[in-house]
Amino acid sequence: MSPQVPVKIILGTHTIGDVAQMPGLIHFDNEKDVQGLLDAFHSRGYRDLDTASNYPGSEARLGQTGAASRFTMHTKVRGMGNGDSEPSKIELSIKKSLEDLQTSTVDTMFLHVPDRQTPLEDTAKAMNDAYLQGRFKKWGISNFTAAEVEELIKICETKGYVKPSVYEGHYNAIVRGGEKELFPLLRKHHMAFFAYSPAAGGIFSDKTSTTARWSKDNLIGNLYSTLYGKAPVQTAVATVRDSAAKHGISGHAAALRWTAFHSILDGKYGDAVLFAVSKMEQLYDTLDAIEAGPLPTDLAEAITAVYATVEGSEPPYHL
Ligand SMILES: NC(=O)c1ccc[n+]([C@@H]2O[C@H](COP(=O)([O-])OP(=O)(O)OC[C@H]3O[C@@H](n4cnc5c(N)ncnc54)[C@H](OP(=O)(O)O)[C@@H]3O)[C@@H](O)[C@H]2O)c1
């Protein structure tokens, strides 16, 4: 069944930035290329960008091209989880993001990863303070466990702080662990879900052996190839590809369309799909795929069924 309201489509910008800092993973560095990508996305009618202070040079390049004046911006506090959600660091990170983005406020400010060294009370207070200063319209959390989400919400309720209203998490046809424990909680607290890696980082496109995104030589490639490396997952990926091919649809397009139209996501809750591209052609292909709408019913059902074969071996929805 398709969602009652279409999900929002957001362009992820981890591929925009300083190539020298992440060769092979960043593909849009100079102003002309960044502007070209954003213009093409905008001209198709889309208005949301996701970035992060962790993505080297992404916010600064978006700022240089005036992105915040024509897009709704979602960004994230700097952090790898090691004491970086301490209040003074949150404050500094938000200040720097807004400077780099050349704007006084953004739509959403996420905590990028859980910081299990800093008390959640301190983090919640820092986000509430920044909210009251008008730095963002809403705040979100990314990669937290359901238990951590619940605890954070309780703290905000007890202290009278503004609550997080969006969760950004790993979700696609193979990564569905959040459906059981996370989504009921999000729905209960009226939190939206932004699904990252809706096409599992490109694994369904059958080129993982050739791209940096899956190379064990870099941090992200190593993470994704490890997360998706188990045999049942690889078999499931091949099943999705083969089923899609019978309909003349690419594995990548089928995976994206499944996440957008046949998953637990629903625009009525404010849910979104957050994709990325490493080339302009991929932007056009991706938007064409999404705009093609729901999949043929038997293909959608075949992809939905694949999860039962990987449950327990799949990457977790949280860090
Ligand atoms: N909050 C978080 O912790 C977090 C984590 C991850 C991502 N994100 C956000 O989510 C965004 C999207 O994540 P993602 O990159 O994992 O999403 P994705 O859309 O599942 O994967 C994107 C990758 O798929 C490949 N691809 C794209 N279009 C293609 C096409 N038409 N045909 C074949 N392959 C294609 C490209 O890989 P190649 O480069 O190999 O060509 C591209 O880099 C990021 O930019 C970021 O904003 C957030």
The ligand as a Tripos MOL2 file, in Angstrom:
@<TRIPOS>MOLECULE
LIG
   48    52     1     0     0
SMALL
NO_CHARGES

@<TRIPOS>ATOM
      1 N1         22.5120   10.9390    9.8090 N.am      1 LIG1
      2 C1         23.4350   10.1290    9.3810 C.2       1 LIG1
      3 O1         24.2300    9.5670   10.1720 O.2       1 LIG1
      4 C2         23.5670    9.8340    7.9110 C.ar      1 LIG1
      5 C3         24.2510    8.6850    7.4790 C.ar      1 LIG1
      6 C4         24.3210    8.4400    6.1110 C.ar      1 LIG1
      7 C5         23.7270    9.3260    5.2220 C.ar      1 LIG1
      8 N2         23.0830   10.4560    5.6850 N.ar      1 LIG1
      9 C6         22.4490   11.4280    4.7610 C.3       1 LIG1
     10 O2         21.7090   10.7380    3.7940 O.3       1 LIG1
     11 C7         22.1580   11.0710    2.4850 C.3       1 LIG1
     12 C8         21.9840    9.8870    1.5850 C.3       1 LIG1
     13 O3         22.6830    8.7510    2.0920 O.3       1 LIG1
     14 P1         23.2500    7.6670    1.1300 P.3       1 LIG1
     15 O4         24.2960    8.2520    0.2570 O.co2     1 LIG1
     16 O5         23.6280    6.5030    1.9450 O.co2     1 LIG1
     17 O6         21.9400    7.3450    0.2550 O.3       1 LIG1
     18 P2         21.5830    6.4350   -0.9680 P.3       1 LIG1
     19 O7         20.7350    7.2850   -1.8510 O.co2     1 LIG1
     20 O8         21.0530    5.1470   -0.4560 O.co2     1 LIG1
     21 O9         22.9700    6.0960   -1.7010 O.3       1 LIG1
     22 C9         23.6090    7.0600   -2.5020 C.3       1 LIG1
     23 C10        24.6400    6.3800   -3.3730 C.3       1 LIG1
     24 O10        23.9830    5.5130   -4.2990 O.3       1 LIG1
     25 C11        24.6550    5.5560   -5.5440 C.3       1 LIG1
     26 N3         23.6900    6.0260   -6.5600 N.ar      1 LIG1
     27 C12        22.9850    7.1730   -6.5340 C.ar      1 LIG1
     28 N4         22.1910    7.2830   -7.6000 N.ar      1 LIG1
     29 C13        22.4120    6.1850   -8.3450 C.ar      1 LIG1
     30 C14        21.8770    5.7110   -9.5760 C.ar      1 LIG1
     31 N5         20.9730    6.4250  -10.2350 N.pl3     1 LIG1
     32 N6         22.3100    4.5240  -10.0210 N.ar      1 LIG1
     33 C15        23.2220    3.8040   -9.3410 C.ar      1 LIG1
     34 N7         23.7770    4.1890   -8.1670 N.ar      1 LIG1
     35 C16        23.3620    5.3700   -7.6800 C.ar      1 LIG1
     36 C17        25.8370    6.5060   -5.3850 C.3       1 LIG1
     37 O11        26.9530    5.7050   -5.0020 O.3       1 LIG1
     38 P3         28.3910    5.8050   -5.7910 P.3       1 LIG1
     39 O12        29.0280    7.0070   -5.1650 O.co2     1 LIG1
     40 O13        29.0530    4.5290   -5.4100 O.co2     1 LIG1
     41 O14        28.1200    5.9790   -7.2310 O.co2     1 LIG1
     42 C18        25.4090    7.3730   -4.2140 C.3       1 LIG1
     43 O15        26.4900    7.9370   -3.5060 O.3       1 LIG1
     44 C19        23.5930   11.5640    2.6950 C.3       1 LIG1
     45 O16        24.0370   12.4250    1.6850 O.3       1 LIG1
     46 C20        23.4540   12.2890    4.0070 C.3       1 LIG1
     47 O17        22.9100   13.5820    3.7810 O.3       1 LIG1
     48 C21        22.9860   10.6980    7.0040 C.ar      1 LIG1
@<TRIPOS>BOND
     1     1     2 1
     2     2     3 2
     3     2     4 1
     4     4     5 ar
     5     4    48 ar
     6     5     6 ar
     7     6     7 ar
     8     7     8 ar
     9     8     9 1
    10     8    48 ar
    11     9    10 1
    12     9    46 1
    13    10    11 1
    14    11    12 1
    15    11    44 1
    16    12    13 1
    17    13    14 1
    18    14    15 2
    19    14    16 1
    20    14    17 1
    21    17    18 1
    22    18    19 2
    23    18    20 1
    24    18    21 1
    25    21    22 1
    26    22    23 1
    27    23    24 1
    28    23    42 1
    29    24    25 1
    30    25    26 1
    31    25    36 1
    32    26    27 ar
    33    26    35 ar
    34    27    28 ar
    35    28    29 ar
    36    29    30 ar
    37    29    35 ar
    38    30    31 1
    39    30    32 ar
    40    32    33 ar
    41    33    34 ar
    42    34    35 ar
    43    36    37 1
    44    36    42 1
    45    37    38 1
    46    38    39 2
    47    38    40 1
    48    38    41 1
    49    42    43 1
    50    44    45 1
    51    44    46 1
    52    46    47 1
@<TRIPOS>SUBSTRUCTURE
     1 LIG1         1 GROUP 0 **** ****
